Amino acid sequence: MSIEIANESGVDVDEASIVSAARFTLDKMEVSPIAELSVLLVTLDVMEDLHERWMDLPGPTDVMAFPMDELDSSRRPDAPDSSPALLGDIVLCPAFAKDQAKTAGHALIDELHLLTVHGCLHLLGYDHAEPAEEREMFGLQKRILGEFQSAVAALEARDAQRDADDRVLGIAGLDAPPPGETP
C-alpha cells in the first residue's frame, strides 16, 4: 500500500506513526494492498481555506477527506474483490487538533491517529450525517483505533523487553571476557 505524507503544518509530529495508523486502518478494512493514499498536514490558514472552499463552512477544522473522483462510489474499496484504487487525500490540521487533544486529555499524536482513522473511513464511503451512519462510523472508528493502540503498545512492550534482554545478556556474558581472562 502506498501512503504518501507531507507535513506543511510547521508542527513537528511523528509522521511515520500517522502513516502506520492509516495503513492499519486500511488493512483492517481489507483495502487492496496496492491502493494509494495521500496524507497532508497543513496550517490553520490552509485548512480554513479548504474548509470554506469545499464545505462552505467558516473557519478551520481538524480533518478533511477528499476521495478520488475515479472511485466507484457505488462500491466501497473495502468490499470483497475490490480492485486497486487511488483512495484520495486526507488533510489534517495539527494546530486545530492540538486543542481537541488537550480537551480529550491525550497527546496530539493520539488525536492525529484518531483523525487519520476518521479520514480513512470517510474515503471508504463512511459518513456521520445521520444518526445510524454516525453510530456505524464512530463504532468502527473506536474499534480500529483501539486495536491500533493495542498493537502499538504490544510492539513497544516487545521492544522494551528485547532491550532489557540485551542489557542483561550484555552484562551477564556477551561483554564479559572469556573465563580465565581478566577485564
N, C-alpha and C positions, 0 to 999 in steps of 0.2 A: 504494500500500500504506500503510495506516495503522498506524504504530507509535508507541504512547504510552510515554513513560518517566517514571518518578517516582523521585527519589532521596531516600529516607528514611533513608539509612545514616549520614549525618553525615560521609561521606568525600567529598572533592571529587574528582570524576572527570569525564572528557570524555564527557558523556552523548551528544553528537552522534556521536562515533565508535562508541559502543555501538549506537546506532540504525543507523549505517552498516553495522556488522558483521551485524546482524540482517537488514537489507534485502538486503545482498549474498548472504547465505545463502539467504534465501527466493527471491531472483531466480534463483540458481544451481539451486535445487530446482524452479524453474518453478511456484511457488505463485502463485495468482491475484493480480494487482496490486491487487485490491480487498479482499484479505484483511486482517484486523485482528489485531494482536498488542499485548500489554502487557508491558512490562519494568519490574520493580520492584527497586530496590536497598534492602536492609534491613540492620539492625544484627544483631550476633551473637545477641542475645536473641530477636529476632523470628524469625530463621532457625532457631534451636534449637527454638522453639515449633512452627514449621511442620514441621520435620523429625520431631519426636516425634509430632505430631498426625497427620500424613499418611503417614509412612513407618514409624512405630512404632520409630524408631531414636534412640538418645540423642545429645545434643549437636548443634551446628550443622553445616552442610555448606556447600559452595561455591555450588551451583546446584540449583534445583528447577524442574520444568516441570509446569504444570497445564493439560492440554488441555481444551478446552471439551467439555462433555458432548454438545452437539448434533452434534459432528463425527462423521461416519460412520466408525467405527473399522475397518470392513472395507475402506475405500477411503482411502488416504492422500491428503492435499491436493496432493501433488506429482505425482499421477497425471495423465495427459493428460485434457483436457476436464473438469478439476475445477471445481466451482462455488465462488463466493466463500464463505469460511468465517471464523468467529471462531476463530482458531487456539488462543488461550489465553493463559496468563501464564507468563513466565519470571521467577523470583525469583533475584537474585544477592546474594551477601554479600561486599562488598569487603574487610571486615576479615578474613574467613576466607581469601579468595583472596590476600591480601597475603603470607601465609607461603608459600603454594604458588608464587607468583611468585618470591619470593626463592629458594626451593629450586630452581626451574627455571632461575633465572638470567636472568629477564627482568622487564620493568616490569609493574606492576599492571595497566595498561590492556591489555597484551598478554594477561595471564591472563583479564581480563574479556572480551576478544574471543573467546578460546578457549571460555570458559564460555557466552557468548552463542550461538556456533555450536552447541555441545553441546546447549544448551537448545532451540534451534530444531529440531534433529534429533529430539529427544525428542518435541516437539509434532507432528512429522510422522510419528510412529509408529516411529522407530528406537529400539533398546534395546541394552543390552550385558550382559544377564543370562547369555546362553550364549556360548561361545567364538566360534561362527560369527557371531552377531549383533555381538559386540564387534569382530571384525575388520572387518566391513562398516561399522559406525558410526564407528569410530575412523579407518579409512582414508578415509572420506568427510569426516569432520571435519578430518583433516590436509590433505586436498586443498583443501577450501573455505577453510580458514584460510590456507594458503599462497598461494592465488590472491588472497584479500583483502589479505594483507600486500603482495603484489607490486603490486596495483592501487593501494594507498595509497602505496607507495614511488614508483611511476610518477607519481602526481599530485603528490607532494611535489617530485620532481625537475623536473617541468614548471613548477611554481610558482616554484621556485628559479631556474630558467633564465629565466623571464619577469621575475622581479625583477632578475636580473643584466642582462638586456637593457634593461630600463627604466633602470637606473642608467647603463649605457653610453650609451644614447641621450640621457639627460638631461644627462650630462656632455659628450657629443660634439656636441650641437647643439640639442636641444629647449629647453634653458635658456639657451643662448648668444644674445647679441644678434645681430641681422641683420648681414651683412657691412657694414663701413664705420662701424658704431656702436661706441662703447666701452662697456664694462660700467659 
